[in-house]
């Protein structure tokens, strides 16, 4: 395996992954804070997007921006680690493009809350990004064995990506037709889908951070 060109680039990339992991943790914290504030939306039956509606909705709006930023940062960091280790990041371009769609869509969610006249746009964006992210994860994970840089995380990444795809298929393909289940547990299944995306990014980022440090 080739080494990074110099220690300064190694250090810069390490800092990027540290920031990325920190922003993911921040997202979880802000999400929890927004969840416990009035009007006390149910995390089991109501969508996460509703946390951006209400007197404290600005917290979730900020968190949407945070999620979009760290997702774009993830794409940048992965491209950089491939390039610095002499790997061709273009082999992963379809998956990376899907993550970019998730990132930009998440940023747009901050400007189109799930209420009033913007709820239709919000819903369309949500559909697109909740399909793009799991498919992007799976596309990238399937190819990790082709490179020495992140090959060690392939199995775990593939398991999480596979779960994300299953959650996505169930959430969009089955849940809409299971009316009692959708009414009572749609928020839970949405959070499982979102959580799988965040877990995948976090595991990939943490593994890459440890790899750069060695």
Secondary structure in CASP SS format (residue, H / E / C, confidence):
PFRMAT SS
TARGET T0000
AUTHOR 0000-0000-0000
METHOD secondary structure of the structure
MODEL  1
X C 1.00
X C 1.00
X C 1.00
X C 1.00
X C 1.00
X C 1.00
X H 1.00
X H 1.00
X H 1.00
X H 1.00
X H 1.00
X H 1.00
X H 1.00
X H 1.00
X H 1.00
X H 1.00
X H 1.00
X H 1.00
X H 1.00
X H 1.00
X H 1.00
X H 1.00
X H 1.00
X H 1.00
X H 1.00
X H 1.00
X H 1.00
X H 1.00
X H 1.00
X H 1.00
X H 1.00
X H 1.00
X H 1.00
X H 1.00
X H 1.00
X H 1.00
X C 1.00
X C 1.00
X C 1.00
X C 1.00
X C 1.00
X C 1.00
X C 1.00
X C 1.00
X C 1.00
X C 1.00
X C 1.00
X H 1.00
X H 1.00
X H 1.00
X H 1.00
X H 1.00
X C 1.00
X C 1.00
X C 1.00
X C 1.00
X H 1.00
X H 1.00
X H 1.00
X H 1.00
X H 1.00
X H 1.00
X H 1.00
X H 1.00
X H 1.00
X H 1.00
X H 1.00
X H 1.00
X H 1.00
X H 1.00
X H 1.00
X H 1.00
X H 1.00
X H 1.00
X H 1.00
X H 1.00
X H 1.00
X H 1.00
X H 1.00
X H 1.00
X H 1.00
X H 1.00
X H 1.00
X H 1.00
X C 1.00
X C 1.00
X C 1.00
X C 1.00
X H 1.00
X H 1.00
X H 1.00
X H 1.00
X H 1.00
X H 1.00
X H 1.00
X H 1.00
X H 1.00
X H 1.00
X H 1.00
X H 1.00
X H 1.00
X H 1.00
X H 1.00
X H 1.00
X H 1.00
X H 1.00
X H 1.00
X H 1.00
X H 1.00
X H 1.00
X H 1.00
X C 1.00
X C 1.00
X C 1.00
X C 1.00
X H 1.00
X H 1.00
X H 1.00
X H 1.00
X H 1.00
X H 1.00
X H 1.00
X H 1.00
X H 1.00
X H 1.00
X H 1.00
X H 1.00
X H 1.00
X H 1.00
X H 1.00
X H 1.00
X H 1.00
X H 1.00
X H 1.00
X H 1.00
X H 1.00
X H 1.00
X H 1.00
X H 1.00
X H 1.00
X H 1.00
X H 1.00
X H 1.00
X H 1.00
X H 1.00
X H 1.00
X C 1.00
X C 1.00
X C 1.00
X C 1.00
X H 1.00
X H 1.00
X H 1.00
X H 1.00
X H 1.00
X H 1.00
X H 1.00
X H 1.00
X H 1.00
X H 1.00
X H 1.00
X H 1.00
X H 1.00
X H 1.00
X H 1.00
X H 1.00
X H 1.00
X H 1.00
X H 1.00
X H 1.00
X H 1.00
X H 1.00
X H 1.00
X H 1.00
X H 1.00
X H 1.00
X H 1.00
X C 1.00
X H 1.00
X H 1.00
X H 1.00
X H 1.00
X H 1.00
X H 1.00
X H 1.00
X H 1.00
X H 1.00
X H 1.00
X H 1.00
X H 1.00
X H 1.00
X H 1.00
X H 1.00
X H 1.00
X H 1.00
X H 1.00
X H 1.00
X H 1.00
X H 1.00
X H 1.00
X H 1.00
X H 1.00
X H 1.00
X H 1.00
X H 1.00
X H 1.00
X H 1.00
X H 1.00
X H 1.00
X H 1.00
X H 1.00
X H 1.00
X H 1.00
X C 1.00
END
